[in-house]
Amino acid sequence: MTATKYVIRRRGLAAGAFGLVAVKGAKVSAQTLDKVVFQTNWRAQAEHGGYYQAVANGLYRRAGLDVDLRQGGPQVNGAQLLLGGRIDMFMSNGFQAINYVRENLPFLCIAAIMQKDPQVLMVHEGAGNDTFEAMRGKPILVSADGRVTYWPFLRARFGFTDAQLRPYTFNLQPFLADRNAIQQGYLSSEPFAARKAGARPLALLIADAGYENYNTTIDISARMVREKKDVVQRFVDASIEGWAQYMKRQDIAAANALIRRDNPEMDDEKINYAIDVMNEKGIISSGDALTLGIGAMTHERWERFYKGMVEYGVYPAGLDIRRAYSLDFVNRKVGL
């Protein structure tokens, strides 16, 4: 299937203008909006809802921003677009941020919207695979990306071996056909589809076993951080406010309409399921985010994650991990 890139434009907003500023004794003038291009990591869905909320509810506009929100897809590489200067920021994860350091690229992570990585292993209820320990030695369907990210953690933590690996092709049929099947999934996606197909899936969140990868991060160039710090801060704050509203379902009908418009495969049932499970599992609001605000990050967690990945053979030792991220724009209790 060919991916299509979409751009969300706010209706009723004159290009380059933000309200009217009246000053006594002076002519009324228009305030220029700062343009920001933000790329998501996949097609529009509830997992991007906070950004859509910030567009639909005017949070970006009130922050003086004209945000061009572009949805991703299977053929869209956010890192390459950032490298080529075609976007200002994109949605990624902790692995990508460490890759910037390893490859000596001038980019970094400035916020982590998802405190828990939503990756799961999905099994059938009552099949005897309801714990990670019970899966030891059994075949597991894992994608190429999974084999170099969470799989080394599972191998070290639970004694899994590479002999268990089977290719995962993002096709649900092998899982539906085999009651003993174990496969990777996304908390808010594959379990929903399996239920709709009549199965009784159980999703085990890898993050709850100690996998500390940050997800739905905001990645940006070091140059933009230096030269447009105020613009960046306003974008982060407005995005966090959007996420706080969206996860509480505060007037989100317009945001969901934009999601459905950009991705017709989304419907209200899928969207509501995703919001429910993200809230239930603390994907957005858990850990440090409960006290520091949505998007929270800490030096300690980044260092633990990197150290673990070194031990598991994913990364070389000696990287300056603090070049991978900045805490300057988060931990301000925005949205609390």
N, C-alpha and C positions, 0 to 999 in steps of 0.2 A: 504494500500500500504506500502511495506517495504522500509525504507529509506536505501540508499547506501551511504557510506562515500567515498569521493574521495580525492586524494592528487594531487596537482599541482606540477609538477617538471619542472624546467626550462631546456629547451633543449640546448645542446651544452656547458653545464657548468660542468667541471670536479668536482667530489665530493670533497668538502672541500677546493676548491681553488678559489681565486678571483684575476684574472689578474696576472701580473708579476711586481714585484717591482725591478727596477734596481738601484743599488747604486754603485758609482764609487769606484773601488778598491775592490769590494766585489762580491761574487757569486750572480747570480739572484735567488731569492727565491719566493715562493708562499705565499700569505697572506691568513690566515685561515678565513673562513666566520663564523660568529656567527649564530648558529641555533636558529630559533624562530618558534614555532608551534602556529598557529592562527586558531581558529575555528569560522566559521560564524554561524549565527542563523537560517539559512534555506538553501534550495537548491539554487544553483548559479543563480544569477539574476542581473539586472542592479543596484539594491539597494545595491549590494556588489561591484559595478564596480570599485571603487577607489583602492581596494585591488588587484583586478585582473589586473588593469592597472599598479600598482607598480611591479607586477610580470612580466607581459608581456613586459613592457617597460624598464625593468632592473633597476628600481629605488631602489629596495631592494638590489640588487646585488651591485650597485654603493655605497650603504651605508654600505657595508661589511656584509650583512645579507643573510643567506640562509633560506628563509621563506617557511615553509611547510603550505600551505593554504588549509584548509579542509572545505568542505561545510557541513552544518548542514542538518537537516531533522526532521520529526515528532518524531523520536525515539532517537534523539540526545539531551542530556541535557548538555549544556556547563558548567553550574555551577558545576555539579557533576564531569565532566572531569577535571575542574580546581582544584576542591577540591582533586581529586585523583592524581593530578600531571601529568596527561596524556597530558595536553596542557599547554602552557605558558600564553596565552591570549585568550579571546573570546569576541564575539560581543553580547552586551546585551542592557540594558536600565536603566533608573534612579531608577526604583523600585527595581531592583536586587541589586543595590549599597546600597540602604538603608537597604535592607534585610541583607546584610553583617553585618551592625552595629547592627541591632536588634538581630541577631543570634550569634554575637561576633565571626565572621569569619575573618581571616586575608587577606581579599581581598578588592579591591577598584577599582573605575573607574578613568581612567586617560585622557580620551578624549571623546567628544560627537560629532560624525560626523554629525548626523542629529539634527539640531537645533529645528526642529518641528517634533513631533511624527506624522507619516503618517496615523494614524487611522482616519477613516471617518465614518459618518453615510450616507448611500446611499439611495436615494429616486428616484421616477420617476418624471421627469420634468412635470410640469403642474398638479400635483396631489394634490397641496395644502399643501405640506410638505417641502417647500423650505427654511424654517428657523428652527432653533432649537426650538424657541418658539412655532411654529406651530405644533411641534411633541408632545407637552405636552398632556398626557392622552392617547396617541395612542400606539398600540402594536409595540414593537421594538425587532428585533431578535439580541441577544447579546450572545457571547460565555462565557464560565466560566471564562476565563482570563479577559475579558472585564468587567465583573461584579465586580471585585475587583480592577480594575485600573481606567479606565476613567469613568465608570458608576457613582461612588460616586461624581465625579466632576459635571457631567451632572445633577444629582439629586439635588445637592446643587445650581448649577448655574441657572438651568432652571425649577426647580420644578418638575422634573420627579419623578415617584414613581416606586417602585419595582413591582407594579401590572401591569406595562406596559411590563415587561420582558417576552420574549419568547425565547426558546432555538435556538441558531444558530449552525448549524451542518456543516458549510462550504460547503453547497450545494446551488447553485444559483437558482435552480428551483422554490422554494417558492417565491422568488422575481420576477422572470419572469412571474409567474402565477397570481400575484396580483398587480394591478396598485397602490394600496394604501400601499404596503409593505414598511417597513423601516427596514434596516438591517445594521449591522456593515460591515466594509470593510477596505481594505488597499488602499490608494490613487492610487497606480499604478497597482493594481491587479483586484479586483472585478469590478470597473467601466469599465475597458478595456474588461473584459469577458462579461459584460452585453451589451456593445455596439456591440460586435461581435455577440451576440445572437439576435440582432435586437431591443433591448430596448434603451430608452433615459434616462440614469441615470444622476442624479445630486449628486455629492459627496461634503458633507459639512465637512471640515477639523476641527476636534475638537480642534486642537492646535490654530486655529484662533479665537476660543471663549475664549481663556485664559488658556488652558490646557498646562502646561509648562514642561511636562515630556521630558527629553533628551532621544534620541534613537540612535541606532547603536553606542553604546558606546564601548570603549575598556576597558575591565576589566582584572585585573592582580593580582597576589599575592603581598602582602606587602614585602615579602622576595625578590622577583625579583626586585622590585623597589629599595630596599636597596642595593642589591648586584650587579645588572647589570644596573645601571641607564643610562650609556652611550648607551648600547644596546637598552634599552627601548626608549630613546630619538631618536635614529636613526630610529627605527621602526615607531614611531609616525610621525616623519618628512617625511619619505619616503611615508607613507600611505597618509598623507595630500597632498603631492605633486601629488600622484596618483589620489586622488579625484579631485584636482583642474584641472588636465588634462582631466579626464574622463567627468566631468560635462561640460567642454567646447568642448568636442568631439575632443580633440587633439590627433590624431593618435591612435584611440582606437579600430581599427579593430582586432588587435591581442588579446586584452583583451576580446572583445566580442566573439571571436572564442573560447577562453578558457571557457567562461561562457556557450556557447552552447555545448561544449564538455562535460562539467561536468553535465549539465542539458539539455538533448535533448528536453525538453518541451519548452525551450526558443527559440525564433526566433528573427530576426531583427525587426519585427514589434512591438513585445512586449517590446523589449529592448529600441527602440526609443521612444515608448510611455512613458515608465517609466522615461527616462531622461527628456523628455519634461515636464511632469507634476511635477517632482521634481524641475526643474528649475523655472517653472511657479509659484509654490507655495512657493518657498524659503525653501525647505526642508533642503538643505545643507547650502546654503548661505543666511542667513537672520540674523536679530538681532545682537548679539555680534560678530558673525562670519564675518560680513561685515567690521569690524574694527580690530578685533583681529586675524582673520584667521579661516579657517575651523577647526573644532574640539573644538572651543572655549567653555569655561565654566566660570561661575563666582560664587563667594560665595553667592551673593545676590539672584541669580536665584535658586540655590540649596535650600537656606533657605526659599524662598517663596513657592517653590514646597512642601517641607517637611511640612511647617506650614499648607498649604492647606490640605494636606493629613491627618494631625492630626485632623484638624477641621472636615473633612469628615468621620472620624472614621476609616481610613485605617491603621494608625500607632499610636502607643502610644506616648505621649509627653515625652520629656526629653532625647531623643537619641542625642548623640554627632554627629550631621550630618556631621561635617567636617572629620570624619573618613571614610566617604563613598567615598571620592574622593580626588584627588590631582590636583592642578593647575600647578604643576611643569613642565609639558611636553607640555602644550598648551599655547595659547594666545601670541605666538611669531610671528604672522603675516606670518607664512609659507604659501605659496601658493598664497598670495596676489600679 
